[in-house]
Structure formats: structure tokens, C-alpha cells
Amino acid sequence: MIVLSAYRFYTVLVCVTCLVLGCTGKYPGTASEISYTLDLDTHPVTEIVIGDEHKINLIGQDDLISAPWYITVTDQVIFLNDIEASPLRIIDKETHEVVRSYGKGRGPGEFNFISGISANSRHVVVAEMGSSMNTYFNHMGVIDSMAVTSANYKFGFISVFAVNDSMFTSGATNPDYLIQLNSLYRDEEPVFLKERVIPLGHQPDVYNWPSITLSDQYLAFSITGIPEITFADLSGREKFSITVTSEEIRKIENPPVEAVESNEPMRVQSVFSVLKIIGNRLYIYSTGSILNIIEIDFEDPARSRIMGRFRFMEQSENGYLKLFGLFSDLDHDGKDLYFTFRRSSSIYRLPFALN
């Protein structure tokens, strides 16, 4: 059950239901042998109105937020990535004071374009696009070490990033594969999985852009524009996939997933703006401004459960409610939901207790 409270609004009790998964059988010769379908519309949606009271206003020097993106929270601090201002800020969760600020550049403690922030039980790890170095922070936001892992990168390019207690994932690190599993604390050869969807040099190449998330038991990933989530074990073996649908997803009209000789860029709309495992639950922020929370049973997928669906709304200047828009990233500390929003100059916190 989810207990949701939102300052001036109300408390909602949302009962969980089992997934209605339709098994489409085995497909010999494919990496993932079992595929399921999931219609999210079988579960009701609860509307949440986001207002100014949910914004976190920073205090102290370097308090202006321009384009917030990645956000990760620990017990005491918030790690915030801003793609137009200071790349990384450490913020006190209680006072909202900027404790540390890391600027742009190539010097120690500086970052250019951060491609992911992810936490495990020991560290918060920051990855930088185009670099073979990860920076390890303790949970208080102090740099613990910097690890050069160039031996694990074939082309030194990280587009997506997630960690657990033993490994991290990266995407688009090899011209033939979309996803790479790497050892986090040891120098070991990486594992490549998921071949590219269409050849390089063909349009729409955005179909080769993955979203990846990782737990201590499994990893899940999806490809931009394709409403399917694939689940694999930590050896890289794909176990099953779930094709997700809803009324909003069915409205998306993306070009066919096939190689097309064209010099004109093709627009592909993302089905999920966020795909993230937090605890033992999979958070999916999908088109229609809906946050779907699913408890995945990796050993028996049919026993997985929808924990809740929440549509995020905001009030327009004329007083009408409108869709909140796409999240850039989110995290949950067991009590509150923290999230960043595209085209926003704020970060948000919403009381959101999961039971």
C-alpha cells in the first residue's frame, strides 16, 4: 500500500494489484525468450497537484538553478546536476544550503557534462560523459576517491549510468552494443549486451539510445521510442521483457523501427522519460505525466505488482490544471520523492511514503 500525502492536499490510500501480464510465448533465437504485455490502464490513476510549496529553494552561494537534471539523495544531502550552471552541487536536505559546489573544467573536483549520478550502500558515484573516470563520494557528499577505469571502456563514452554494490552500467560505449556492465571496484573485463537496434549511420539513430537501471538482483533497460522494458540478470543474460501500453502510449506515433537511408533527422518521442529501480520497486515516468510504480518479482514476473499510478498536474496562470510535463530524474529516500523537471529552474520534494 502507498500512503501519499501532499502538504495542503490530502492523504490517499492506494491498494496494490497484481500485474495483468499476458505471456506471448517463447521466441527461439532471441536473447529474451519470454515476453509479457502490461496494460497500465487496468490500474486507476491518482492525480497529484504540484505547487510552489513543493519547490526546494536553495540557500547560500551558488543558489541559482538553471537546468536541473540528475538528482540523487542520501540520508543527509542531495546531489544535484545542473546542465547549464554548476555541474554538481551538494545540498543539505534539511536547510537546503549549498554545502559544496563543483564547477566546470578539467581540474580536480571539476566536471564538464555529467552523464549520471547513482548511489549504492557505500558511495554516490558520479560519471562524466567522454571520460573514463568515475568520482566516488561518501554519503555526506565528500569526495572519497576517483577511479580511472579506462581498461573497462572500449571507447570512453558513457551516455547512461547506474550502480549497485558491485558493478555499474554504461550505454553506447561500443559501436556494436548499447549496454555495458562493468565492475565498480575491481578491474575486470566488461560484459556487453543488447546489440544495436539499427545500424549506425541510418535514421532514426535515436533508437540506439537506452535507459538503464540497476539493482543488486537484476537490471532493466528500454530503448527510446520503444514501449518495451527488458530485464536481465547481473551476468547480462536477458530473462524476459514486458511491453507496456496505456491510452497515452498508444497515441505516440513514432517512425518504424527499421534502417532508413536518410539525411533528414527523424523525431522520436520518448515513451519513458525516467526508468529507475529504487529499493525493490521500478519507477517508470511515462508520457501523460504519469509515474508508474511496479514491484518486480524477477524470479516469477507474473507475481509482480502495480504499487500505484500518479498523474502529476500543475496550475496554469488562468487557474486551470495542466499536465506537469516530463521528469528529468527522480529519487526516493523512503519518505519523500525528489524530482527534477525539464524546462524548470527548480527541484521538487513531495511527501511520498511507500508501505
N, C-alpha and C positions, 0 to 999 in steps of 0.2 A: 504494500500500500504506500502511496505517496501522500505526504502531508504538505500542502503548498500554502504558504502564507505570503502576503504581499502588502506590508505596511498598512496603507489606508483602504485596502480592499477586503478580502475575505479569506477564509480558510476552506480549502477544497479537499475532500477525501476522494481519492480515485482508486477504485478497485482494479486489481490486475486481472488480466485474462490470458489464457493460453493462446499462442500464435495459431492462426489458421494457415497451416503450411500445406500447400499442395505439392506432393512429390512428383516430379516429372520423369523419374526413372534414371537409369544409368546410360551414359554415353561413352562407349568404349573408345579409347584412343585420346580422350581429353584428360587434362590434368585433374579437373574436379569431376568425379564420377556421379555425384548426386546433386541435383538441382531442385530447389524448392521455390515456390511462389508465395508471396505475402501481400495481401491487400490490406493496407493500413486503415482503410475506411471502415473496417469491421470493428474498430475501437473508436469511441467518441473522443472529440477534441474539446479541451478546456481552454477558454480564452484568457489571456493574461495581458493586462494593460500596463505598459511601461511608461513611467513618468520621470520628472526631474528628480524625485526623491530616490530613484534607483541609481542615479549617476554618482560616481565617485569623483569628487573634486580634489585634485592634488594640492599639497601644501609644501611650501619651501621653494628652493631654487629648482629650475627646470620643471616647472609645474604645468606647462602648456602641452596639450596633447594635440597632435595634428592628424595622424592617420594610424590609429591603433590597430595592431594585427594579432600577433600571438600573445596569449596570456596563460600563465601557469601560477597556481597558488600553493603555498605550503601553510603550515600552521600559523606562521607569523608574518610572512611577507608575500607580496605579489610581484611576479616577474612580468614586465610589460615590454613588448616590442612595438616600436613606432617606426613605420617605414619612411616617414618624411622628417621626423625630428630625431632626438637621441635614440639610437637603435635599441638600447636596453636601459630600463630603469628598474630599480628595486624599491618597492613601496611598502611602508609599514601598513599592515592590514587594519589596525585599529585607528591610527591617527591620520592615515593617508599621506604621511610625509614621505617625500622622495629621499630615501636613505642613501642611495648611490645612483650615479648616472654614468653610463658608459657611452662615449661619443663615437663618431665615425673616424675611420683611419685604420692604419695597419700596425699601430703600436700596441704594447701590452695593455690588455683590458679595453681594447677598442674593437669595434665591429663595423663592417660595411653593411651587407644585406643578410640579415638573419633569416635562415630557412626553416627554423623550428626550435621550439623550447619544450622540453619534456622532462618529467621527474620520475625517479624511482625511489626506493626506500633510503638510498644513500645520498643521492645527488640530484641537482637540477642541471641538466645538460643542455648547452646552447650550441647549435650548429650554424655555420655560416656558409652560404652558397658560394661555390667556387673555391672553397678552402678544404684542405684535408685535415683540419684541426678542429676538435671539439673542446669546448671550455666547460669544466666541471665546477659547479658552485655547491656549497653546502646549503642546507635548507634555510639558513639565515640570510642567504644572499651574498656570501663572501666567496671569492674565487678560491677553490681548493687546489686545482691543477689544470693544466692544459695538455691534452694528449694529441700528439701527431699520429694519425692513423693512415698515412699515405699508402702504406702497403695494402690496405684494405680497399682503397679506391682505385678503380681502373682508369677513371677519367676525372676524378676530383670534382665532381659536381653533385651537390645534394639539392633536390627540389622539395622533398618532404622528409619528415623526421619524426621518429617516436622511439622511446626507450622502455625497457623493463629492467630487471635487476641483473641481467647478464648480456643483453645484446641491444643493438639499435638497428632500425631500418632506415634506408635511404632510397630515393627514387631517381630514375633517369641517370644512373651512374655508369651505364654501359650501353653502347649503341644497339644492342640486341635485346636487352632485358629492361623491364620497367622498375623492378624492385630488387633490392639487395639487402640481405641480412648480414650484419657484422657483429663480431664480438665487441662488447663495450669495454672490457677491462683487460683483454688479452689480445695478443697479435695473432690472429688466426685468419685463414683464408675465408673470404666471404662466400655466401650462398646466393646464387642468382635464381630468381623465379619470375614467372609471368613474362612470356615473350611479348614483344611489342604488338599492339593490335593491328596496325597497318604499317607499311614500310616507311622509313624515313624519306623525306622529300616529297611525300604525297600529302594532299589535303583531305580532311582536316586533321592536322597533326596534333590538335588538342586532345584527340582520343588517346594519345600516348601519355597523358598526364594523370598520374594516380593520386588517390588519397589513401594513406596508410595509417593504421592504428595498431597498437601492440599491447598485449597483457602478458602475464607470466605463464599463460597457458596456450595462447593462440594469437594469431594476427589476422586482421581483416583489412581488405582493401577494395576500392572501387575505382573505376575509370571515369573521368569527367564525361558527362553526357550519356552515360550508360547506367540504367537503374538496376544494377546488379552488385551485390556485395559478396565477395569470395572470402572464405575462411580457410586458413592453413595452419598446420601445427608449426612448432618452432624449428623443425628441420627443413621447413619450406614445402612440405607436401601438402598440396591443396586437398581439402577433405570434402567440402560441399560449398554450394553457393545459394544465395537467396535473391531472387528477382523481386524487387519491391515495386508496388504500384499503389496509386491513390488517384483521386479525381484530379488533383493538381498535377501530378506526374504525367498523367495521360494527356494533359493539354500541351506538354512540351513537344515541339516539332523540330527535332534535330536532324541533320542530314544523315543518310545511311552510313553505317559503319563499314566503309569499303574504301579501297585505294582509289583516289581520283586525281588524274593529271590536271592540275590547275595552278595557276599563279595567283589566283584571287583567294584571299583568306576567307574561310567559311566560319561563321559564328556558331558556336556550340554552347548551349545553355547547360550549366551545371545542374544535376539532379540533387546532389547533396553539397551544401557549402561547408559542412563540418561532418566528419566521421571520426568518432573518438571513443575509445574504451576508457572509462573511469571506474575504478573498482572492478566489479564483475558485470557492469552494465555497458551497453553500447548506446552512445548518444548519436542520433542522426538528425542533423538540421537540414530539412528538405525544402524544396520550393513550396511557396504558400506560407512562408514564415512559421513553419511547424517544427517543433522539437519533438522527436520520437525517441522514447527511452525503452530499450529492449534488453531483457536479461537473457543472454545467450547460453544455452546448455550445449557446450561444444561436443560432449560425448553423445548426446541424444538431442539433436536440433529440434525435433518435434515437441520437446518438452520446454522449449524456450517460451518466454512470456513477454507480452507487451506491458510495460510498467505504467505507461501514460503517454498521452499526446497533448501538446500545448501549443496553441497558436498565439504568437506574440503580436500585440497591437500597440499603436501609439495614437495620441490625439492630435489631429491636424489643427492648424490655426483657426479654422472655422468651426471647430468643436466636434467634427466627425472623427470616428475611429478609422484608421487605415492600417494596412499591414506594416509591420515593423521593418521588414527588409531582411537581408542576408547577414547572418553572423560571419565574422572572420574566424573567431576561435572561441572556445569556452572551456571552463574548468569548474569542478565542484569539490568543495572541501569537506563534504559530509553535512554541512549546514546551509551554506549559501551557494548559489550559482553565480559565477563570474563570467562575463562575456564581453566581447568587442564586436562592433557593428560596422560594416562597410559604409563609407562616406559619413562617418561620425567623428567628432572630436572629443569623445568621452568614452569611458569604460563604465560598465554597469555591474551592480550586485543586486541579486534578488534572493530573499529568504526562500529556501527551497530544500526542505528536509525530506530525505528518502528513507522510508522504513521498510 
